[in-house]
Amino acid sequence: MTLIIEAPTATKFPPEARGSVVVCGSHGGRYPAYLAARAGLRAVIFSDAGVGRDSAGVASLALLEKDGMAAAAVSHMSARIGEPADMLARGIISHANGPARKLGVEPGVTCRRAAELLRGADLVPVEIEPSAEARTVLEPVGAKRRLIIIDSAAMVEPADSGHIVVTGSHGGLVGGDPVLALRVDGYAAVFNDAGIGIDEAGIARLPALERRGIPAFTVAAASARIGEAISTFEDGIISAVNGPAVKLGAAPGLRAKEVLTAWALG
């Protein structure tokens, strides 16, 4: 029987995910689609991450549909992003692609029911061009610290410690684990709020990082494309901040680029 697998993040699909239906805590953007295709999944359910700017939170559905893979997304208002167990427990489908709809997966269906229906999906080879997931380092003239622009928080490196980490990732806790809020002790960190969502899950990294003394904020999903760090930096409007970030002058409504540039120089 086709397995239903839980995966907190698309960056770490387990080996048994191949040929299985996966309920994944990641946003449904382009990079997770690439990872789902590479992992050989039968079907996948993501979080819609608030859908957001240019519908970036569900971009994976159309990409996977091109080669016939069934995919869907649960509403960020029904279950916590980053937590597949919660998605299965109370998630409600908000978006589904053509192959998923043919199996009866429609908006309003529970995530659990959708996963069961997707067991009937065809296992098809999917080819998506390798994501241009970016890692860019910016160092403004006179800067005291660098701006590390990374599309996924999973790309952070030990050498990034002490610098400003700007990600395209959602601001939720992966698997609900505060240890994974940021894998290095950055000077500061920035995420997409994924629509904030139920239980304010889309900004759950902020208090976790506050306990570590790390300034952090999120940008509104409607202002910047989730999964694209350069959009976080260039387009993002701050939506939520933690205490250490407030002390450095960050506040909802400010442009992320202006605040981050000041932090790099200050």
C-alpha positions, 0 to 999 in steps of 0.5 A, a space after each residue: 500500500 502506498 505510504 503517507 509520509 510526514 516531512 517537516 521540510 522539503 529540504 529533507 524528504 526521507 528515503 521512504 518518501 519516494 513513491 509515497 504521498 508526502 504531507 510536507 510542512 514547507 510552503 508550496 513555492 518553486 523550490 519545494 516543487 523542484 525538491 519534490 520532483 527530485 525525490 520521486 514523490 507520488 503526490 505532495 501536500 504543502 502549506 499555501 503559506 498565505 498564497 501571497 505575492 504573485 501566488 508564490 505560496 502555491 507556485 509548485 502546484 502548476 509546476 508539478 501539474 505540467 508532468 502530471 504529478 498530483 499536488 495540493 496545499 492546505 490553508 495557512 489558516 487551518 494548520 500550522 506551517 512547518 508541522 505536517 502532523 498538525 496539517 494532517 490533524 486539522 488542515 483543510 485543502 485550499 488549492 489543488 492542481 488538475 491531477 489532484 482534482 481528478 482524484 477528488 481533492 478539492 478546496 474544503 476537503 480535509 488534509 487527511 482525506 486528501 492524502 488518502 485520495 492521493 494514494 491513487 495518484 499515478 507515479 510519474 517522472 517529473 522534470 523541473 529545472 534546478 531551482 535558481 535558489 540563490 545565495 548572495 552576499 552583500 557588503 555595503 560600503 562601510 558595512 560592519 557586517 554582511 547581508 547573507 541573502 539565501 532563498 532557504 534558511 537551510 542554506 545557512 553556513 557556519 561562516 554566516 554567524 555574526 552576520 545578517 541572514 535574510 531568507 525566503 523561508 517562512 517564519 514558522 518553526 520546522 517541526 515545531 522545534 525552536 532549535 531549528 529557528 536559525 542554525 547559526 547565531 546570526 546578528 539578525 534574521 529575516 523571514 516571510 510571514 507566510 500569511 501569519 496564519 493559525 496560532 501565528 505559526 508563520 512568525 513562530 521563529 521570532 520569539 524563539 530567536 528572541 530567547 537567544 537574543 537574536 533580532 528578527 522580523 518577518 515581511 508580509 507574504 503579500 509584499 514579497 514572494 516567499 522562497 525568494 530572498 531577494 524579494 524579501 530584501 528588495 520588496 518586503 514590508 515588515 509585518 512582525 518583529 521581536 523584542 531585540 529587533 524593536 530595540 534596533 529600530 525595526 517596526 511593522 510597516 517599515 521597508 525591510 531594505 532600509 532597516 537591513 541596510 542600516 543594521 549592516 552599517 550600524 
